[in-house]
Amino acid sequence: MTLYGMANGSRKSHRKSRLGCGNCKRRRIKCDEVRPSCGGCLRHSVECDYQLEESSTNLPTPAENANAQPPATAPRKVPSKRHQTFISSYQSNFKPPKRAHRTRKSLSIQLLQCSSSDRILPTLACRPFEFTIIDMELFHNFLNPTDSGGSECQSAARVQLSQLSRLGFTFPYVLRLLLACSGFQLARRPEIVQLQQSAIQGKDYHVVAERHYNLAIREVAAAVPRLNKENCHAVYTAAVYIFICSFAIGPRAGEYMAFSDDGQGGFLSLFMGVRTVLEISSKLFSPDIVLRGDEGESGSESEPDAESTGTARSSTITCEYGYWMGQLRHLIDSELGGNDTLSSVYNMVFERLCQCYDVIYSPSSPITTALLWPCIFGWLYRLPDVFMVGLRQRHQPALVLFSYFVLLLDELTGNWFLQDWPKHILIGIYRNLDVYHQHYVQWPMQCVTGKA
């Protein structure tokens, strides 16, 4: 020891450790060695080595199960960390992770030992699902909607929430999408946060929701190639919620649902993914309950309220839509008359759009609010691929036709995740049209902005 060191006391002890997880070692960062997931892995949203190690070593053998005694209860200090992690497992015999330091065996040796013994190696689907306090708040908000309607709607909503929750406990990507949708709602509606007296800032909700959303997309993409009778209903539900979450994130600059400023297709392609999954799995399960929307078991048989029928819809649209449908027909005939292929496709899309307007705004046969969903999104569901390409390439007649669908979409803005979208999409369409075609979208823009 040098004279300087002797004068200032003994030097500091060596505090390095070789017990950190493999991910932190590869990143060459210090691991806090917190189990079951270290802080570094949680920040980077990656699977920590500790999780698999704890799950495999904590699984008792059949002999241990037979001789197991109930543990004695003892007082335990509760950590005061704000974002503490709660562990929930699909296995009833899951034990809380121990934090004691011990020499770690290599992961490959543990896997070999588990496979050669009587212990069951936990699969990817059975690993513990981690809930932070914010996640618990998101799940609470999902289970307690603030705008579920009357008593009959609330009863149907409770059944639906229960079914979705159970599905999420079996398929984690569904649960992640439910949490993501709830998080986007709290981020866009601060009045709910104030009502729940939460001290967490709204921007944190969006970050957490986006993380769940991105992880769920990757997990669903991995599940689609393995679509079967056991998971088809979960993949279908996930595909629907991925599309809903695309709205729930809120309007973004340059993104207009069917097209974007950078020339790429909008998130409407995600809705086409719902169609693809439904077509593949149509022989495996029946999605009638999902497609029924908010009707519940007896929605079509009950007497509609005055507020939920077509009598409450805009009288201006009812009186004027016939004239503008004629203008659209003239536009298609004048610009696409020389192209038989495009003309037939666009005329088919136009005729289906006219049918939607007749059903929704006809004074002789008012439609209930619950039936608006299959009527409006049914038009979207049946869009031909040729028309989708036209939207992506910002073909002028395609954009004009789509603007009249957006006016129908505005009828559904009572749902929080669709709010602000119709006006945003129409502005994007108007900016991408020349002066001549801008004339055709003035009416839907006036209807939407006038309603606001």
N, C-alpha and C positions, 0 to 999 in steps of 0.2 A: 504493500500500500504506500502511496506517495505521502510526502509530508503534508501536502494540502488535504489529502483525504483523512489523514490522522487528525489534523486540526479540526476538521468539520465532522467528525464522527464516522461511523461505518457507512459504506456505500449502500445504495438501495438494493433490495432483494430482486431477484430475477422473476418477472411476472408473466413471462411467455408461457403459453399452453399449447399442447399438441392435440387437445381434445375437441377442437372446433369441427364444424360440419364440413363435408367435402365441398359444398358450393362456395363457402367463404374461403376455403383454401385455394380453390381454383381462381377465385376473384382476387386473391391476395389481400384480403381485408380481415380485420380482427373480428372474430366471432364472439358474441356475448354468451354462447353456450346455453341459452335459455331453451328449455324443452316444453312442448314437443316440436316447436318451430322457432329457430333463432330469429333475432330481429332482422338480420340481413336478408334471410329468405322471405320473411313476411313483407319487407319493403319492396322486394323485386318480384313478388307473387310467384315464387317457385317452390317446388316440393323440397322440403328439408329432409336430410338424411335421418334426423332424429325421429321423424314421424314413423317411418317404416321400422326403425330400430325399436322404438317404444312399443309399437303395435305388435310386433312379432315376439318381443321378450315378455310382454305382459299377458299374452294369451296363456291360460293355464292348461295343463294336460288333463285328460279325463280323470286321472287319479287325484289330481289337485282339486278338480271340481267336486269330486265325491267327498273329500275331506275338508272342504272349505268351510270356515266358520265365519259368522257375521262379524265384521270389524267393530271394535269398540269405538264409540263416539268420543271425540275429544275436541275441545275448543280449538279453533283454528283462526289465525289472523287473516283478514281479508285484505288483499293488496289494494292500495289506494291509487294505482295507476288508472288514468282516465280511460284509455283504450285497452282495458284488460280483455283477454281472450277466454271465451267459454268453449268447452269442447263437448260436442255431441257426437255419439257414435251409433251406427246401426247395430252394433253388437251389444247385447245386454250385459256382458261381463267386462265391459271396458273399464279400466282402472285409471285414476288420475295419474299423470306422468310424474315421476320422481325427478328431483333436481340434483340429487347427489352426484358428485363427480366420480367417475369410475373409468377404468381402461376400456376403450371401445374396441370390439372386434371388427374386422373388416366386413363390409356389407355382403360381399360374396360368400364369406364363411357362414354368416348368419343365415343366408338364404339356403345354403346347402344343408345346414343343420335342421332348419325348419322343414324342408322338404323330405328329409330322411326320418323325421320323428313323427309322433302322432299329432303334433300341433298343426293347425290349419293356417296356411300362409294367407294373410289378408290380401284381397285383390284390390285393384284400383278403385272399384265402386264401393268398397266397404271401408275405406280409410276414413278417419274422423273428419267431420266437416267443421271448420272453425267459424265461430260467430264472435264478432266484436260487439261492443255495446251499440255502435251505430247500426250494425246488422240487426240486432234485436229490436231496435227502434223502427227500422224499416219493415221488419216482419210484423210488428205491432200495428203499424200504419196500414199494411196490406190487409190485415184481418179486421180492421175497424174503419171501413170507408166512411167518409163524411157526407157523401152525396149518393147514397144507394136508393133513394126514392121512397115510395110509400111502403106500407107494411108488407104487401105481397112481394114487392121488389126486394125488400130487405130479406124476406124469408128465402127467396130464390138465390139471392146473393150469398147468404150464409152457406147454403148447400154447395154452391159453386166454389166458394173460398175453401171450404173443407175438402172438397175433392182435389182442388189444385194443390193444397198444402200436402195432402197425402201423396200425391203424385211427385211433388218436389222432394219429399223425404226418401222416395225410392230412386229418383233420378235427379242428382244434384244440379244438372244444368237447368232443369225446370225451376228449381228453387232459386238459383242465381238470377234467372230472368224475372221471377216474381220480386226479388229484392231490388233488382235494377229498376224495374218499373215503378216500384214504391219510392225509391230514391229520387228518380227523376221528377216524380210528382211533388215531393217535398221541396226539391230545388226550385221548381217553377211556381209553387204556391206557398209563399212564406206565411200566409195567414193560417195554414194548418200547423206550421211549426209554432207559431205564437199561441194557437189554441192548445197545443200539447205542452206548452211551457218548456220547450227544449232550449238548452243553452248552446247547442251546436250550430255553427254558422251554416247557412244554406250551401255555400260553395263546397263544403265537406261532403254533403249529400251527393252532389253531382259527381265528385271524384270517386266516391265509393260505388255509386251506381254504375258509372262507366267501367270501373274495374270488373264488377260482376258481369256486366254486359259483354265485355271483350272475352273474358274467360269462358262464358257460356257459349259464345259463337264458336270458339275452338272446340269445345267439347261436343257440341251438336254436329259440327262438321266431321268429327271423328266417328260419331254414332250413325250418320246417314248411310255409309257403305255397309253397315251391319244391321240394316233395317229388317225387323222380323215381327212376329205376332206379339212378342213380349214388350217391345219398346216402341212400336209404331205410333201408339197413341201419345206417348211422351214426346217423340220427335215432332209429331204434328202440332201438339200444344206449344212446344218450344219454337217452332217455325212461326206460329201465329204471334207469339209474344215478342219474337225478334222484330217482326214488322211493327207491332204496337210500340215497342221501345224506340224504333226509328222516329216515330212521331213524338214520343214522350220526351226525347232529348230536346225538342224545341226547334223552331226554324233556324237554319244556318245560312249565312251568306253564300250564294252560289249554288245552293242545293234546293231543287224545286220538285222533289218527289219523282218525277218521270224523267228528268234530265238535269244536267248541271252545267255550269259555265265552262268547266274544263273539258267538255265533250264526252264525259263518261255518263253511263246510265245512272239515274238516281236510285234511291232505295226502293223504288217500285219493283226492282228485280227480286227483292226479298219476298215480296208478296207472290211473285211468280214461283218462288221456292216453295211457298205453302201449297200452291197448285200442284207442283211436281210431287211433293211428299204425299199429298192426298191421292193423286192418281196412282202412285206406286202401291200405297197401302190400302186402297179402297176395298180390296178383297180380304183384308185382314181385320178391319174394324169399321164400325159405322160412326162417323162424326156428327150424327144428326143433332145430338145434344149441344155440341159446340156451335153448329151452324144456326141453331134456333135463337141464338143471341140472348136477350134479356127476357124472353117470354116466359121461361120456366116451363113447368109441366102443363100448365093450362093457360098459357098466354093467349093463344088464338081463340080460346073459347070464352074468355072473360069479356065483360062489356068494356069497351075502351072509354077512357076519360076524355072530356072535351079538349083538355090541354094536349093530349097525345095523338090527336087525329089531324087529318089534313085540313080541317076547318080553321086551325090556328096558324096555318102557313101563310106566307106573304100573298096578299091578294094581287099585288103588282105582278109577281111572277106568274100567277094563275092567269091573269088577263093578257100578258104580253109574250109568254113563251112560244105560243103558236106562230107569231110573226117571225121571231128570231130563228125558229126551226126551219122556216121557209128560206130565210137568208142563208143558213148553213147548207141547205140542200142546193141552192143556187151556186154557192162557192165550190162545192164538190163537183158538180156537173161541169162548171165552166173551167176548172183547173185540172181535173183528172179525167175528163171525158175521152181523151185520146189514149189513155192507158187502161186497158180493160182489167188488168190484174189489180192495180192500185184502186181503180174505181170501184170494183166489186168489194174489195176489203173495206175501204172507207165508207161505202154505202151501208155495208152490214153493221159496222160500228155505229154509224149515224142512226140507223133504224132502231138498234137496241137502246141508244140514248133517248130517242123519242119515246119509246115504250116506258122508260123510267120516268120521264117527265109526265107522261099521261097518268101513270099509276100514282105518282106522288102528289101532283097538283090538280088532278081532276076533281071538280067539286061534287061530282055525282058518286064517287066511290072513295071516300077519305081513307087513308092508310094510317095504321097505328105507328107510333114511334118505334116500337120493337121491330116492325117489319121493314123499317128504313134500311137497316144494316144489310140484310141479304139482297135487297133491291139495288142499293147503290153499289155495294162492293161486288155484287154479282156481275154488274157491267164491267168492273175492273178485272174480275176473275177470268172473263171470257175474251179479253183483248187478244187479237191475233199477234203472232210474232212480228209480222210485217209492219203492223201499226206501232208496235213497241220500238222497232228500229227507227221508224219515222220520228217518234218522240225523242229518242236519244240523239238523232241527227238534227233535231229542231226543224223538221219539215213544217212549213208554214200552215198548211191545212190541218196537220196533225195537232199542232199546238192550239189552233183555234178550237177544234173539237174537244180537246182535253180541258180547255177553259170552261166549257159548259158542264163537264163532269165536276169541276171544282165547285161550281155553284151548288150542285147537289151535295157535295161533301160538306158545304157550309151548314147544311141542315143538321149535321151531327156534332156541331161544335159545343153542344151541351156536355160532351165528354171532354174532360180537361186536356187529354193528350192531343186532341185535334184543334184546340184553340190556337188562333193566330196563323194557322197553316193556310187556309183558303186565300186570305189576303196576300200572304207572302208568295204563294205559288202564282197567283194572278199577276202580281207585279213582275215576277220573273218571266212569265209568258209575254207580257206586254213589251218588256225590254228586248226580247228576242224576235219580235215581229217587225216587219217593215211598216211604213205608214199606211199602206192600203189594207193590210190585214189587221192592224190595230183597231180599225173601225169595228170589226166583228166581235171584239172582246170588250168593248165599252159597256155593253149591257150587263154581262155577268159581273164586271168590276163595280158598276153602279149599284147592283143589287147587294153585293157583299159589303161594300163600304157604307152604303146607306143603312144597312142593318146594324152595322157597328155604331 
